[in-house]
Amino acid sequence: MKSIVAGREPVTATEFVELALGIDLELFTGPAVESAMERAARLDVAHEVLAELRESDPEAAAYAESLLRTLPLKRRPSGRRPRITGRRTAQAHMAGSAVAA
């Protein structure tokens, strides 16, 4: 059975939610990479949309508000590896070695 929303067939669950609720998820959750200035502008728009949603569709507004509260995944700067702190102990070096008697 196909799911058709507003005459369109969503391919992913995200598309289904966007079509069914009329909410752009990326507006409330943020893209994978954005600058601080882009984030501030996106959040300004998201708060304006949220204010309008509270008046017209309280359920959709509650969902959108919950999206705003989700924490984004921490992303490492591209091309950089995590810094390793601490030294390996002698036990760690010897853990994989065995002596045959």
C-alpha positions as CSV (number, residue, x, y, z in Angstrom):
1,M,0.0,0.0,0.0
2,K,1.4,3.4,-0.9
3,S,1.4,6.4,1.3
4,I,0.5,9.5,-0.6
5,V,0.4,12.9,1.1
6,A,-0.9,16.0,-0.6
7,G,-0.6,14.3,-4.0
8,R,3.0,13.4,-3.5
9,E,4.6,10.1,-2.6
10,P,7.2,10.4,0.2
11,V,10.3,8.2,-0.2
12,T,11.7,8.5,3.3
13,A,10.1,8.9,6.8
14,T,11.5,12.4,7.0
15,E,9.7,13.3,3.7
16,F,6.5,11.8,5.1
17,V,6.7,13.9,8.2
18,E,7.5,17.1,6.2
19,L,4.6,16.5,3.9
20,A,2.1,15.4,6.5
21,L,2.8,18.1,9.0
22,G,4.1,20.8,6.7
23,I,7.2,21.3,8.8
24,D,10.7,21.6,7.4
25,L,12.7,19.4,9.7
26,E,16.0,21.1,8.8
27,L,14.7,24.5,9.8
28,F,14.2,23.2,13.4
29,T,17.0,20.7,13.6
30,G,19.7,22.4,11.5
31,P,21.8,21.1,8.6
32,A,25.0,19.0,9.1
33,V,27.3,22.0,8.8
34,E,26.4,25.7,9.4
35,S,28.2,28.7,10.6
36,A,27.3,30.6,13.8
37,M,25.7,33.4,11.7
38,E,23.7,30.9,9.6
39,R,22.5,29.2,12.8
40,A,21.4,32.4,14.3
41,A,19.4,33.3,11.2
42,R,17.9,29.8,11.0
43,L,16.8,29.9,14.6
44,D,15.3,33.4,14.2
45,V,13.1,32.1,11.3
46,A,12.3,28.9,13.2
47,H,11.0,30.9,16.2
48,E,8.9,33.0,14.0
49,V,7.4,29.9,12.3
50,L,6.9,28.3,15.7
51,A,4.9,31.4,16.9
52,E,2.6,31.1,13.9
53,L,2.2,27.4,14.4
54,R,1.2,27.9,18.0
55,E,-1.8,29.9,16.8
56,S,-2.8,27.7,13.9
57,D,-1.8,24.1,14.8
58,P,-0.8,23.6,18.5
59,E,0.1,19.9,17.9
60,A,2.5,20.7,15.1
61,A,3.9,23.5,17.2
62,A,4.6,21.1,20.0
63,Y,6.4,18.7,17.6
64,A,8.4,21.6,16.1
65,E,9.3,22.8,19.5
66,S,10.6,19.4,20.5
67,L,12.8,19.4,17.4
68,L,14.3,22.7,18.5
69,R,15.2,21.1,21.9
70,T,17.1,18.2,20.3
71,L,20.9,18.5,20.6
72,P,22.8,18.3,17.4
73,L,25.5,15.7,17.0
74,K,28.9,17.1,17.8
75,R,30.9,17.2,14.7
76,R,34.7,17.2,14.4
77,P,36.2,19.8,12.1
78,S,36.8,18.2,8.8
79,G,40.3,16.7,8.3
80,R,41.1,16.7,12.0
81,R,41.5,13.6,14.1
82,P,40.6,13.5,17.8
83,R,43.5,14.4,20.1
84,I,44.7,11.5,22.2
85,T,45.7,12.4,25.7
86,G,47.5,10.3,28.1
87,R,50.3,7.7,27.7
88,R,50.1,4.0,27.2
89,T,51.3,2.1,30.2
90,A,53.7,-0.8,30.0
91,Q,50.8,-3.2,30.7
92,A,49.0,-1.9,27.6
93,H,52.0,-2.6,25.5
94,M,52.4,-6.1,26.9
95,A,48.7,-7.1,26.9
96,G,48.9,-8.7,23.5
97,S,52.2,-10.5,23.9
98,A,52.7,-13.9,25.3
99,V,55.8,-15.8,26.2
100,A,56.0,-19.5,25.3
101,A,57.8,-21.6,27.9
